[in-house]
Amino acid sequence: MKPSDLKQRTKQFALSVIDLTESLPRNSTFMVLGRQLLRSGTSVGANYRAVCRARSAAVFAHKVGIVIEEADESAFWLELIMEKHPSSEAAKLHKEADELTAIMVASRKTAFANENVNQG
């Protein structure tokens, strides 16, 4: 997958997170869960853009790690939301968060392997 494809995919994830949070019930629990999801879910795309500008394999690996953390955190908030307010949209977003996490983990492993090859 090309970086431009992942930029678009992470941006779409953020937009879908925004849509989901706006559709949640208006009570204190969902306000908190929605705010947390909104923060981590939009951060995935913003931090992936920083990954694309990394100047070295080490910086790339570090920034990808941030994307992994944010995507995994998004999955956590989505799990809580789905437990209390099941929806097909939340389930789709959870699947996407898991897929983005897996893609970024593979990218980080490749970056570490490439760095070790270049140093050896």
LINWO-V19923 format. One record per backbone hydrogen bond with DSSP energy under -1.0 kcal/mol. NH is the residue of the N-H (numbers start at 0). CO is the residue of the C=O. E is the energy in kcal/mol with one decimal. If there is no record, write none. Layout:
nh=NH co=CO e=E
nh=NH co=CO e=E
This chain:
nh=5 co=1 e=-2.1
nh=6 co=2 e=-2.6
nh=7 co=3 e=-2.0
nh=8 co=4 e=-2.5
nh=9 co=5 e=-2.8
nh=10 co=6 e=-1.9
nh=11 co=7 e=-2.6
nh=12 co=8 e=-2.1
nh=13 co=9 e=-2.0
nh=14 co=10 e=-2.5
nh=15 co=11 e=-2.5
nh=16 co=12 e=-2.3
nh=17 co=13 e=-2.3
nh=18 co=14 e=-2.2
nh=19 co=15 e=-2.5
nh=20 co=16 e=-2.8
nh=21 co=17 e=-2.0
nh=26 co=24 e=-1.4
nh=30 co=26 e=-2.1
nh=31 co=27 e=-1.9
nh=32 co=28 e=-2.6
nh=33 co=29 e=-2.6
nh=34 co=30 e=-2.0
nh=35 co=31 e=-2.4
nh=36 co=32 e=-2.6
nh=37 co=33 e=-2.9
nh=38 co=34 e=-2.2
nh=39 co=35 e=-2.4
nh=40 co=36 e=-3.2
nh=41 co=37 e=-1.7
nh=42 co=38 e=-1.2
nh=43 co=39 e=-1.1
nh=45 co=41 e=-1.6
nh=46 co=42 e=-2.9
nh=47 co=43 e=-1.9
nh=48 co=44 e=-1.8
nh=49 co=45 e=-1.1
nh=50 co=46 e=-1.7
nh=51 co=47 e=-1.9
nh=53 co=50 e=-1.8
nh=59 co=55 e=-2.6
nh=60 co=56 e=-2.8
nh=61 co=57 e=-2.2
nh=62 co=58 e=-2.8
nh=63 co=59 e=-2.7
nh=64 co=60 e=-1.8
nh=65 co=61 e=-1.3
nh=66 co=62 e=-1.8
nh=67 co=63 e=-2.6
nh=68 co=64 e=-2.3
nh=69 co=65 e=-2.4
nh=70 co=66 e=-2.7
nh=71 co=67 e=-2.6
nh=72 co=68 e=-2.4
nh=73 co=69 e=-2.3
nh=74 co=70 e=-1.9
nh=75 co=71 e=-1.9
nh=76 co=72 e=-2.3
nh=77 co=73 e=-2.5
nh=78 co=74 e=-2.2
nh=79 co=75 e=-2.1
nh=80 co=76 e=-2.5
nh=81 co=77 e=-2.9
nh=82 co=78 e=-2.0
nh=83 co=79 e=-1.6
nh=84 co=80 e=-2.9
nh=90 co=86 e=-1.9
nh=91 co=87 e=-2.3
nh=92 co=88 e=-2.3
nh=93 co=89 e=-2.3
nh=94 co=90 e=-2.1
nh=95 co=91 e=-2.2
nh=96 co=92 e=-2.7
nh=97 co=93 e=-2.3
nh=98 co=94 e=-2.4
nh=99 co=95 e=-2.9
nh=100 co=96 e=-2.2
nh=101 co=97 e=-2.3
nh=102 co=98 e=-2.5
nh=103 co=99 e=-2.4
nh=104 co=100 e=-2.5
nh=105 co=101 e=-2.1
nh=106 co=102 e=-2.1
nh=107 co=103 e=-2.5
nh=108 co=104 e=-2.2
nh=109 co=105 e=-2.1
nh=110 co=106 e=-2.4
nh=111 co=107 e=-2.5
nh=112 co=108 e=-2.4
nh=113 co=109 e=-2.8
nh=114 co=110 e=-2.3
nh=115 co=111 e=-2.2
nh=116 co=112 e=-2.0
nh=117 co=113 e=-2.4
nh=118 co=114 e=-1.6
nh=119 co=115 e=-1.3
